Amino acid sequence: MFNKKLAIVGASGAVGRVFLELLDEKYPGKKDLHLVASKRSAGNKMSCGDEEFVIQDIENFNFSNVDIAFFSAGSSVSKIYAPIATKADVVVIDNTSEFRYVDNIPLIVHFIRW
């Protein structure tokens, strides 16, 4: 079981869908999960394991409801909403290039052995 409250920003995109698959594979069972995307995807439903979640509009999303937010919705989205999330004391893991060269933001690289 994964006991953190997560937000997947860009959940309806290709990377977001793969993240949901990996999350279910690694941590099967019930999750406190918020799927977040653009207004265009808001209201649609997606699954993670046996659970179904409604995608929420990022423009109205309250980041104070989560512990960790994974961003994979493009640099322009990260530029606007990652600072909002961090101000709500959320740990942000950004999969875009937006903050790559910012000195006080660490770059994390994880290698997977095949």
PyMOL commands that set and color helices and strands:
alter all, ss='L'
color gray80, all
select helices_A, chain A and resi 14-26+58-60+63-65+75-87
alter helices_A, ss='H'
color red, helices_A
select strands_A, chain A and resi 5-9+32-37+45-48+51-54+56-57+68-71+91-94
alter strands_A, ss='S'
color yellow, strands_A
deselect
rebuild
show_as cartoon
